[in-house]
Each structure stands twice: as C-alpha cells, then as structure tokens.
Amino acid sequence: MNLLHLHLTGLLGLLLTGPLVAADWMQFRGPDGNGVSPDAQLPRTLDAQSVVWTADLPGRGVSSPIVVRDRVFVTSTSGPRNAELRVLCFGLSDGHLIWERQFWATGRTMTHEKISGATPTPVSDGQHVFALFSSNDCAALDLDGNLLWYRGLGKDYPNANNSLGMSSSLALADGTLIAQVESQSESFTAGLDPSTGRNRWRIERPRTSNWTSPVVFRDPAGRTLVLLLSSNGLAAVDVRDGSPVWSHDDKGSTVPSVTASGGRLYVPSNGLTVLEPVSGSKPKAVWRSTQLRTGTPSPVVLGDRVFLLNDGGILSCGDATDGKRLWQLRLEGPFSATPVVAGGLLYCVNEKGLVQVVDPAKPEGERVSTLPLGQTVIATPSIASNSLFVRSDGRLWRIGRASPL
C-alpha cells in the first residue's frame, strides 16, 4: 500500500458517527447528499449587491466547495500536467485565504478538457477534511491544514483510471470513508479507515467507466447502506464491510447520481426510476417515467415534487408520488451543475456562470431572478450560513446574506 501515515494511527478526536451540522455543507450535495438545505434562507432576488465576497483560486477545479464551521474548503489542480494538487481553506466571513496545501499526484492526471484533476468534491467529519482527486490521490488534513495521511490509490491500483478523468466524490458514514473508483480496466469501491487511509474493505465493481458518486442511505431496518450506481444498475452494500445487501439490475446512469429523499430512491435509469426500500428484501419499484429525464445534473426532490434538469436547460417538474410530468420550464443553458434548494427555491447555475433562481411553487415554475458571474461554472454550488457558494476555475463566490455564524 502506497500510504504516507504520519504517526496518527490513533488520530485523536475523530467524530465520525455524529450527524452533520445543519448549518454546514460538508459533502457533495449537502447534509443529506440530495442538494437540499433544510434551514437556509437565501435571497429570492439576486443582484450585484448579493455578492458578499469573492476569492481568487489558483489552477483549475470543478469540485464543489464544502463549508465547515467558519471555513470554506476548495480543491484545485495546476501545472502543465495537472499534477500539482491543492487544498485551500478560506474564511467564511470575508473570504480571506487561511491556508493552502500542495501535493504531487502519484496517479494519472489526464482529464477531459471540460473538467480537471480537482473534480471530486471533498468531505468532512467536522474535524478533518478528506480530499480525493482525479488522479485517485487522497489526502486527509485537519481544519488547520496539518496533513494526517496521504494515499496514492492510483499508485496502488494503477489500472483504475480512464482517459476522461475520474470524478466520483467521497462519502463518509459510520466511521468509514467511501471511495468509488470505477473504470473499464480496474473497478472497485473501497471503505477506508479515516484515521489511517488504509482499506477496511474493498469490493470489485463492474468494469465500466463511471462518474457517479456514492450515496449514503439508512434503510427501514436501520442499516447504513452505500448506494453505488453504474451502467449495470444500482447496488446497495453494507457500510461496515462492503457486503452486498440488494441490487436493482436495470441499466443505470454513469454521470448523474442517485437522490435519496423521504425514504425513496430517485434513480437515473430508463428516464427516472423510483425505488422504495423494504426491510428484509429488495426495494419495490414505485414508478418509472421516460418523460422525466436528466442530463449531467442529478435529480432534486422538494416536498412532493421531483425536478430534472437536462444539459440544454429544460427543467422538468414531476409529481413525486406517481411520476406524472407537471410542467417544463426553459432556462438558459447549458448545464453541468445540479440545482440546489433553499427556502423552497431552486438555485441553478449554468456553464456560463449565470445563477438562475426558480420558484417552483408557481403553476408552471418561474425564473424570478438571475445573477451573471462572468466565468465558466461546472461545479454544483453549495449552501451554508444563508449563502450560496459557487466556484469556477478561477474564483470562489459567496452570494446571499452576510449573516453571523
């Protein structure tokens, strides 16, 4: 194992079993991994005065920011070969750079020109930050930037890569760090020990290119499951040891991820398939709609409505109870980022950097305000402290309200 372990086998203070803090946004798509902020209130009308602060970023990156207490963390890569890996920490209140750490990639750094080596979103337990890069290098740091360990998964598993770049974000549940590393040549998902970076378990996965991210779900039996979506279907494994629990074998997406909401799973498969897990058996299929289709963005659920945004900018609203399409709204595209939700509003950021606020409570949906940022945005935004955090290759924005912590 190619693992730099810095005398921290015990790693005092790991708080990996408690719930995420509601005010924080410590993983891809937020506290529940579904893009919904349960308590934030963002402005309905955005304009230039809505920008609380901006911060310059080095290199390139399309990973989402994460927010932990009074700090915002972002990854990026730089250098002619994307081989310089960076983790940056900014102050939440004013955007000042608190610290930056740099590492050299040990794995393959080639990616599609649209993305970068900093595509996977980091995850935090509230005490530490875990950052994965497209090169399959994984770094663990405390909130002050001290390196805990560094592991080159690309060195350990050199065939687990593809020519377009890896993008699956990390997940964290019940004291286990989940890395989904799937490609045509070598494909696996590993449960890592957050205190050391070593494998607790590793399972073989279908050998096919895949860019979806793992989703944590607690089933009716109280088990913590990791949901893994690929073109072969959806698999649920036990977070404790990676053992299989159930599978749904219909062909699935390889880009947008599963969304868990209200005890149901919204799976990008044959349009959109909704599953409801049942204790002691496979989940039952609730409904399937070929009219509700997504592109790169993942599904978003708000109350009894489900929203799908395609790459071109068509936002479709469906009834979450039966899959009936209720309306469609054309936004200005194209889109790669998944919408996020706060205060009953959808915040959608297109690739041109145009933030579009949608009120889905209107009979046919309504775009109520926009804010042009003037840079290309691929990353899904994040929400914390009544603010929207958006990043491009070169800049990080805090948009909303400069409320006290």
Kinemage of the C-alpha trace (Angstrom):
@kinemage 1
@onewidth
@group {chain A} dominant
@subgroup {mainchain}
@vectorlist {calphas} color= white
{ca met a 1} P 0.000 0.000 0.000
{ca asn a 2} L 1.384 3.391 -1.014
{ca leu a 3} L 0.379 5.256 2.144
{ca leu a 4} L 2.021 8.136 3.931
{ca his a 5} L 0.992 7.694 7.538
{ca leu a 6} L 2.138 10.492 9.809
{ca his a 7} L 2.238 8.924 13.287
{ca leu a 8} L -1.510 9.274 13.635
{ca thr a 9} L -2.730 5.734 13.963
{ca gly a 10} L -4.878 6.737 16.914
{ca leu a 11} L -5.952 10.092 15.430
{ca leu a 12} L -7.487 11.621 18.497
{ca gly a 13} L -10.769 13.406 18.216
{ca leu a 14} L -12.307 11.721 15.193
{ca leu a 15} L -16.015 12.489 15.325
{ca leu a 16} L -17.298 10.325 12.531
{ca thr a 17} L -20.504 8.900 13.865
{ca gly a 18} L -22.418 12.061 14.769
{ca pro a 19} L -24.843 13.874 12.483
{ca leu a 20} L -23.706 16.633 10.159
{ca val a 21} L -24.252 20.152 11.460
{ca ala a 22} L -27.291 21.629 9.732
{ca ala a 23} L -25.604 24.978 9.122
{ca asp a 24} L -22.659 23.303 7.410
{ca trp a 25} L -22.346 21.756 3.965
{ca met a 26} L -19.681 19.104 4.473
{ca gln a 27} L -20.038 16.897 1.405
{ca phe a 28} L -21.168 16.810 -2.213
{ca arg a 29} L -24.800 17.963 -2.373
{ca gly a 30} L -25.058 18.847 1.287
{ca pro a 31} L -26.089 17.359 4.648
{ca asp a 32} L -28.203 14.529 3.210
{ca gly a 33} L -26.415 14.271 -0.131
{ca asn a 34} L -29.510 15.398 -2.040
{ca gly a 35} L -28.872 19.090 -2.691
{ca val a 36} L -31.419 20.411 -0.177
{ca ser a 37} L -30.543 22.807 2.630
{ca pro a 38} L -33.045 22.191 5.440
{ca asp a 39} L -32.767 25.577 7.111
{ca ala a 40} L -31.044 28.183 4.947
{ca gln a 41} L -32.891 31.227 3.626
{ca leu a 42} L -31.241 32.700 0.542
{ca pro a 43} L -32.353 35.878 -1.212
{ca arg a 44} L -35.102 35.408 -3.748
{ca thr a 45} L -33.778 38.296 -5.824
{ca leu a 46} L -30.081 38.253 -6.684
{ca asp a 47} L -28.109 41.223 -7.966
{ca ala a 48} L -24.575 42.576 -7.715
{ca gln a 49} L -25.213 43.589 -4.102
{ca ser a 50} L -25.889 39.936 -3.275
{ca val a 51} L -22.199 39.076 -3.637
{ca val a 52} L -20.790 39.032 -0.099
{ca trp a 53} L -17.219 38.354 -1.250
{ca thr a 54} L -15.095 36.720 -3.933
{ca ala a 55} L -11.748 34.949 -3.683
{ca asp a 56} L -9.276 34.090 -6.422
{ca leu a 57} L -8.423 30.427 -6.963
{ca pro a 58} L -5.235 29.015 -8.498
{ca gly a 59} L -5.195 26.473 -11.303
{ca arg a 60} L -8.362 24.634 -12.266
{ca gly a 61} L -11.144 22.802 -10.457
{ca val a 62} L -14.770 21.761 -10.786
{ca ser a 63} L -15.268 20.226 -7.342
{ca ser a 64} L -17.898 21.783 -5.094
{ca pro a 65} L -16.893 23.912 -2.102
{ca ile a 66} L -17.622 22.477 1.327
{ca val a 67} L -18.312 24.583 4.413
{ca val a 68} L -17.261 23.513 7.913
{ca arg a 69} L -17.984 25.913 10.764
{ca asp a 70} L -16.287 29.211 9.868
{ca arg a 71} L -14.256 27.864 6.943
{ca val a 72} L -14.754 27.097 3.254
{ca phe a 73} L -12.656 24.384 1.592
{ca val a 74} L -11.950 24.041 -2.120
{ca thr a 75} L -9.667 21.803 -4.195
{ca ser a 76} L -7.871 22.672 -7.417
{ca thr a 77} L -5.021 21.459 -9.610
{ca ser a 78} L -2.352 23.316 -11.517
{ca gly a 79} L 0.740 22.794 -13.613
{ca pro a 80} L 1.072 21.697 -17.242
{ca arg a 81} L 0.033 18.140 -16.393
{ca asn a 82} L -2.490 18.876 -13.621
{ca ala a 83} L -0.008 17.185 -11.311
{ca glu a 84} L 0.039 19.865 -8.590
{ca leu a 85} L -2.851 19.073 -6.253
{ca arg a 86} L -4.145 21.814 -3.970
{ca val a 87} L -6.438 22.063 -0.963
{ca leu a 88} L -7.371 25.628 0.009
{ca cys a 89} L -9.111 26.992 3.101
{ca phe a 90} L -10.909 30.361 3.168
{ca gly a 91} L -12.538 32.324 5.952
{ca leu a 92} L -16.324 32.150 5.790
{ca ser a 93} L -16.892 35.731 6.896
{ca asp a 94} L -14.683 37.572 4.409
{ca gly a 95} L -13.125 35.044 2.024
{ca his a 96} L -9.515 35.555 3.104
{ca leu a 97} L -7.124 32.680 2.410
{ca ile a 98} L -6.318 30.956 5.712
{ca trp a 99} L -4.055 28.231 4.335
{ca glu a 100} L -3.169 26.235 1.238
{ca arg a 101} L -1.542 22.826 0.934
{ca gln a 102} L 0.025 21.350 -2.201
{ca phe a 103} L 0.809 17.749 -3.153
{ca trp a 104} L 2.183 15.907 -6.153
{ca ala a 105} L -0.087 13.462 -7.951
{ca thr a 106} L 1.015 9.834 -7.956
{ca gly a 107} L -1.607 8.622 -10.461
{ca arg a 108} L -2.829 9.511 -13.944
{ca thr a 109} L -3.629 13.217 -14.311
{ca met a 110} L -5.078 13.351 -17.838
{ca thr a 111} L -8.706 14.538 -17.976
{ca his a 112} L -11.227 15.784 -20.481
{ca glu a 113} L -10.674 19.479 -21.181
{ca lys a 114} L -14.069 20.326 -19.645
{ca ile a 115} L -13.091 19.100 -16.188
{ca ser a 116} L -9.839 18.928 -14.244
{ca gly a 117} L -7.879 16.892 -11.760
{ca ala a 118} L -9.946 18.522 -9.000
{ca thr a 119} L -13.356 17.145 -9.935
{ca pro a 120} L -14.311 15.018 -6.891
{ca thr a 121} L -15.759 17.049 -4.011
{ca pro a 122} L -14.083 16.721 -0.585
{ca val a 123} L -15.910 15.516 2.521
{ca ser a 124} L -15.547 16.449 6.182
{ca asp a 125} L -16.493 14.931 9.541
{ca gly a 126} L -16.450 18.361 11.159
{ca gln a 127} L -12.883 17.914 12.429
{ca his a 128} L -10.992 16.880 9.295
{ca val a 129} L -11.143 17.309 5.531
{ca phe a 130} L -10.686 14.403 3.125
{ca ala a 131} L -9.872 15.358 -0.467
{ca leu a 132} L -9.828 12.990 -3.437
{ca phe a 133} L -8.505 13.975 -6.859
{ca ser a 134} L -8.992 12.588 -10.362
{ca ser a 135} L -5.549 11.007 -10.097
{ca asn a 136} L -7.029 8.897 -7.254
{ca asp a 137} L -4.756 10.574 -4.726
{ca cys a 138} L -6.447 11.066 -1.370
{ca ala a 139} L -5.327 13.490 1.349
{ca ala a 140} L -6.566 13.828 4.931
{ca leu a 141} L -5.979 17.092 6.792
{ca asp a 142} L -7.238 18.713 9.941
{ca leu a 143} L -9.070 22.034 9.729
{ca asp a 144} L -5.789 23.919 10.243
{ca gly a 145} L -4.197 22.240 7.228
{ca asn a 146} L -1.989 19.745 9.046
{ca leu a 147} L -1.522 16.619 6.952
{ca leu a 148} L -2.773 13.440 8.637
{ca trp a 149} L -2.116 10.993 5.820
{ca tyr a 150} L -1.767 10.857 2.049
{ca arg a 151} L -2.541 7.830 -0.067
{ca gly a 152} L -2.000 7.285 -3.755
{ca leu a 153} L -4.851 4.972 -4.750
{ca gly a 154} L -3.652 5.479 -8.318
{ca lys a 155} L -0.318 4.020 -7.288
{ca asp a 156} L -1.901 1.086 -5.501
{ca tyr a 157} L -4.357 0.393 -8.335
{ca pro a 158} L -2.696 1.799 -11.487
{ca asn a 159} L -5.311 0.472 -13.918
{ca ala a 160} L -8.247 2.150 -12.166
{ca asn a 161} L -8.498 5.182 -14.431
{ca asn a 162} L -9.955 6.355 -17.706
{ca ser a 163} L -8.938 8.793 -20.438
{ca leu a 164} L -11.606 11.370 -19.457
{ca gly a 165} L -10.712 11.601 -15.773
{ca met a 166} L -12.277 10.320 -12.575
{ca ser a 167} L -14.959 12.379 -10.847
{ca ser a 168} L -16.667 10.365 -8.102
{ca ser a 169} L -16.845 12.312 -4.832
{ca leu a 170} L -16.076 10.869 -1.421
{ca ala a 171} L -18.777 9.919 1.076
{ca leu a 172} L -18.491 9.404 4.818
{ca ala a 173} L -20.723 7.280 7.041
{ca asp a 174} L -20.467 5.489 10.369
{ca gly a 175} L -16.731 5.999 10.636
{ca thr a 176} L -15.905 4.815 7.111
{ca leu a 177} L -14.688 6.872 4.161
{ca ile a 178} L -16.139 5.652 0.855
{ca ala a 179} L -14.167 5.932 -2.402
{ca gln a 180} L -15.900 4.755 -5.585
{ca val a 181} L -13.174 4.200 -8.189
{ca glu a 182} L -14.659 2.622 -11.288
{ca ser a 183} L -13.260 2.245 -14.786
{ca gln a 184} L -13.109 -0.182 -17.704
{ca ser a 185} L -9.738 -1.611 -16.718
{ca glu a 186} L -9.949 -1.938 -12.935
{ca ser a 187} L -13.018 -1.107 -10.904
{ca phe a 188} L -13.655 -1.119 -7.186
{ca thr a 189} L -15.223 0.671 -4.255
{ca ala a 190} L -13.259 0.856 -1.010
{ca gly a 191} L -14.181 1.626 2.561
{ca leu a 192} L -11.188 3.452 4.071
{ca asp a 193} L -10.268 3.982 7.685
{ca pro a 194} L -10.385 7.790 8.081
{ca ser a 195} L -7.671 7.727 10.735
{ca thr a 196} L -5.095 5.926 8.557
{ca gly a 197} L -6.326 5.793 4.937
{ca arg a 198} L -5.976 2.017 4.861
{ca asn a 199} L -8.618 -0.278 3.396
{ca arg a 200} L -11.224 -1.600 5.790
{ca trp a 201} L -12.822 -3.358 2.866
{ca arg a 202} L -12.662 -3.356 -0.903
{ca ile a 203} L -15.183 -4.809 -3.352
{ca glu a 204} L -14.913 -5.438 -7.059
{ca arg a 205} L -17.253 -3.391 -9.235
{ca pro a 206} L -18.357 -3.736 -12.876
{ca arg a 207} L -15.535 -2.895 -15.254
{ca thr a 208} L -17.092 0.055 -16.991
{ca ser a 209} L -16.359 3.768 -16.993
{ca asn a 210} L -18.420 5.501 -14.352
{ca trp a 211} L -18.574 9.020 -12.922
{ca thr a 212} L -21.411 8.731 -10.379
{ca ser a 213} L -20.835 9.311 -6.667
{ca pro a 214} L -21.720 7.030 -3.743
{ca val a 215} L -24.809 7.935 -1.733
{ca val a 216} L -25.365 7.036 1.926
{ca phe a 217} L -28.808 5.726 2.834
{ca arg a 218} L -30.286 4.331 6.050
{ca asp a 219} L -32.821 1.669 5.202
{ca pro a 220} L -36.027 0.697 7.087
{ca ala a 221} L -34.068 -1.938 9.023
{ca gly a 222} L -31.742 0.740 10.379
{ca arg a 223} L -28.734 -0.366 8.357
{ca thr a 224} L -26.410 2.197 6.843
{ca leu a 225} L -26.053 1.392 3.167
{ca val a 226} L -23.833 2.764 0.444
{ca leu a 227} L -25.632 3.083 -2.893
{ca leu a 228} L -23.455 2.525 -5.960
{ca leu a 229} L -24.886 3.344 -9.379
{ca ser a 230} L -23.362 2.277 -12.693
{ca ser a 231} L -24.471 1.196 -16.152
{ca asn a 232} L -25.047 -2.270 -14.665
{ca gly a 233} L -27.633 -0.948 -12.212
{ca leu a 234} L -27.847 0.075 -8.578
{ca ala a 235} L -26.133 -1.891 -5.806
{ca ala a 236} L -26.579 -1.388 -2.061
{ca val a 237} L -23.742 -2.544 0.200
{ca asp a 238} L -23.321 -2.506 3.970
{ca val a 239} L -21.010 0.328 5.019
{ca arg a 240} L -19.460 -1.852 7.737
{ca asp a 241} L -17.843 -4.408 5.438
{ca gly a 242} L -18.975 -3.777 1.848
{ca ser a 243} L -21.126 -6.890 1.813
{ca pro a 244} L -23.978 -6.856 -0.723
{ca val a 245} L -27.464 -6.162 0.622
{ca trp a 246} L -29.529 -5.891 -2.557
{ca ser a 247} L -29.278 -4.833 -6.185
{ca his a 248} L -31.552 -3.354 -8.836
{ca asp a 249} L -30.208 -4.544 -12.142
{ca asp a 250} L -31.820 -2.205 -14.684
{ca lys a 251} L -29.277 -0.188 -16.640
{ca gly a 252} L -28.368 2.990 -14.794
{ca ser a 253} L -26.716 6.323 -15.436
{ca thr a 254} L -22.957 6.774 -15.429
{ca val a 255} L -22.964 10.534 -14.708
{ca pro a 256} L -25.884 11.817 -12.553
{ca ser a 257} L -26.134 10.148 -9.163
{ca val a 258} L -28.965 8.680 -7.098
{ca thr a 259} L -31.016 11.037 -4.932
{ca ala a 260} L -32.411 9.761 -1.622
{ca ser a 261} L -35.392 11.642 -0.215
{ca gly a 262} L -38.325 10.741 2.009
{ca gly a 263} L -37.289 7.096 2.249
{ca arg a 264} L -37.278 6.683 -1.530
{ca leu a 265} L -34.512 6.483 -4.099
{ca tyr a 266} L -34.708 8.513 -7.298
{ca val a 267} L -32.534 6.641 -9.748
{ca pro a 268} L -31.477 7.967 -13.177
{ca ser a 269} L -32.391 4.755 -15.000
{ca asn a 270} L -34.610 4.413 -18.062
{ca gly a 271} L -35.584 8.033 -17.577
{ca leu a 272} L -36.240 8.164 -13.850
{ca thr a 273} L -36.999 5.122 -11.696
{ca val a 274} L -38.200 5.474 -8.108
{ca leu a 275} L -37.497 2.672 -5.637
{ca glu a 276} L -38.712 2.211 -2.086
{ca pro a 277} L -36.523 0.001 0.097
{ca val a 278} L -38.338 -2.647 2.134
{ca ser a 279} L -36.997 -4.376 5.246
{ca gly a 280} L -35.524 -7.761 4.516
{ca ser a 281} L -35.938 -7.721 0.736
{ca lys a 282} L -35.182 -5.891 -2.461
{ca pro a 283} L -36.692 -2.437 -2.892
{ca lys a 284} L -40.002 -2.225 -4.681
{ca ala a 285} L -40.376 -0.173 -7.836
{ca val a 286} L -42.826 2.668 -7.143
{ca trp a 287} L -42.902 4.205 -10.621
{ca arg a 288} L -40.863 4.864 -13.720
{ca ser a 289} L -41.101 7.777 -16.135
{ca thr a 290} L -39.426 8.106 -19.500
{ca gln a 291} L -40.653 11.710 -19.698
{ca leu a 292} L -38.600 12.733 -16.687
{ca arg a 293} L -35.012 12.610 -17.857
{ca thr a 294} L -31.907 14.286 -16.601
{ca gly a 295} L -28.596 15.032 -18.244
{ca thr a 296} L -25.432 15.663 -16.257
{ca pro a 297} L -27.280 17.146 -13.218
{ca ser a 298} L -28.735 14.732 -10.664
{ca pro a 299} L -32.430 14.687 -9.631
{ca val a 300} L -33.646 17.071 -6.928
{ca val a 301} L -36.689 16.425 -4.717
{ca leu a 302} L -38.621 19.142 -2.912
{ca gly a 303} L -41.691 18.024 -0.995
{ca asp a 304} L -43.980 16.099 -3.352
{ca arg a 305} L -42.198 17.321 -6.488
{ca val a 306} L -39.141 15.979 -8.294
{ca phe a 307} L -37.057 18.132 -10.625
{ca leu a 308} L -34.884 17.058 -13.524
{ca leu a 309} L -32.608 19.470 -15.400
{ca asn a 310} L -31.132 18.425 -18.722
{ca asp a 311} L -27.893 19.724 -20.167
{ca gly a 312} L -29.699 22.073 -22.546
{ca gly a 313} L -31.600 23.846 -19.774
{ca ile a 314} L -35.060 22.234 -19.744
{ca leu a 315} L -36.245 21.966 -16.145
{ca ser a 316} L -38.938 19.296 -15.765
{ca cys a 317} L -41.188 19.064 -12.718
{ca gly a 318} L -42.838 15.757 -11.878
{ca asp a 319} L -45.234 14.525 -9.226
{ca ala a 320} L -43.063 12.549 -6.809
{ca thr a 321} L -45.963 10.250 -5.930
{ca asp a 322} L -46.637 8.862 -9.414
{ca gly a 323} L -44.090 10.347 -11.859
{ca lys a 324} L -46.573 12.411 -13.839
{ca arg a 325} L -44.849 15.309 -15.574
{ca leu a 326} L -46.480 18.535 -14.369
{ca trp a 327} L -44.615 21.239 -16.272
{ca gln a 328} L -41.427 22.209 -18.036
{ca leu a 329} L -39.524 25.477 -17.870
{ca arg a 330} L -36.783 26.534 -20.254
{ca leu a 331} L -33.767 28.019 -18.510
{ca glu a 332} L -30.692 29.455 -20.145
{ca gly a 333} L -28.209 26.597 -20.545
{ca pro a 334} L -26.073 24.633 -20.952
{ca phe a 335} L -25.839 22.963 -17.534
{ca ser a 336} L -23.459 20.601 -15.798
{ca ala a 337} L -24.141 21.626 -12.189
{ca thr a 338} L -27.016 20.125 -10.228
{ca pro a 339} L -29.555 22.599 -8.788
{ca val a 340} L -29.605 23.139 -5.028
{ca val a 341} L -32.586 24.072 -2.860
{ca ala a 342} L -33.091 26.536 -0.015
{ca gly a 343} L -36.260 28.175 1.272
{ca gly a 344} L -38.393 26.419 -1.330
{ca leu a 345} L -36.404 27.922 -4.231
{ca leu a 346} L -34.165 26.230 -6.788
{ca tyr a 347} L -30.759 27.776 -7.448
{ca cys a 348} L -29.420 26.717 -10.849
{ca val a 349} L -26.020 27.785 -12.219
{ca asn a 350} L -25.297 27.217 -15.885
{ca glu a 351} L -21.930 26.673 -17.552
{ca lys a 352} L -21.749 30.358 -18.492
{ca gly a 353} L -21.851 31.273 -14.818
{ca leu a 354} L -25.430 32.551 -14.817
{ca val a 355} L -27.165 31.930 -11.488
{ca gln a 356} L -30.908 31.442 -12.063
{ca val a 357} L -33.395 31.401 -9.203
{ca val a 358} L -36.558 29.385 -9.860
{ca asp a 359} L -39.749 29.479 -7.825
{ca pro a 360} L -41.251 26.008 -8.344
{ca ala a 361} L -44.421 26.925 -6.438
{ca lys a 362} L -45.648 28.918 -9.422
{ca pro a 363} L -48.138 26.956 -11.579
{ca glu a 364} L -45.625 26.443 -14.401
{ca gly a 365} L -42.488 27.344 -12.484
{ca glu a 366} L -40.969 30.801 -12.815
{ca arg a 367} L -37.456 32.157 -13.072
{ca val a 368} L -37.583 35.047 -10.597
{ca ser a 369} L -34.043 36.460 -10.783
{ca thr a 370} L -30.609 35.973 -12.307
{ca leu a 371} L -27.035 36.910 -11.470
{ca pro a 372} L -24.260 36.668 -14.102
{ca leu a 373} L -20.888 35.715 -12.668
{ca gly a 374} L -18.984 36.015 -15.934
{ca gln a 375} L -16.954 32.800 -15.659
{ca thr a 376} L -17.473 29.190 -16.665
{ca val a 377} L -19.050 27.153 -13.867
{ca ile a 378} L -19.200 23.361 -13.984
{ca ala a 379} L -19.320 22.668 -10.242
{ca thr a 380} L -22.527 22.167 -8.271
{ca pro a 381} L -22.953 25.053 -5.793
{ca ser a 382} L -23.145 24.662 -2.027
{ca ile a 383} L -25.282 26.313 0.664
{ca ala a 384} L -24.378 27.355 4.208
{ca ser a 385} L -24.921 30.338 6.513
{ca asn a 386} L -27.777 31.631 4.353
{ca ser a 387} L -25.441 31.904 1.379
{ca leu a 388} L -24.754 30.216 -1.925
{ca phe a 389} L -21.136 29.232 -2.599
{ca val a 390} L -20.179 28.931 -6.264
{ca arg a 391} L -16.776 28.187 -7.761
{ca ser a 392} L -15.311 28.457 -11.236
{ca asp a 393} L -11.773 27.530 -12.230
{ca gly a 394} L -10.521 30.902 -11.121
{ca arg a 395} L -12.879 32.238 -8.492
{ca leu a 396} L -14.980 31.428 -5.427
{ca trp a 397} L -18.112 33.440 -4.634
{ca arg a 398} L -20.195 33.795 -1.518
{ca ile a 399} L -23.664 35.025 -2.555
{ca gly a 400} L -26.534 35.814 -0.236
{ca arg a 401} L -26.531 37.188 3.259
{ca ala a 402} L -23.517 38.028 5.372
{ca ser a 403} L -25.277 36.746 8.474
{ca pro a 404} L -23.382 35.992 11.679
{ca leu a 405} L -22.338 32.375 12.267
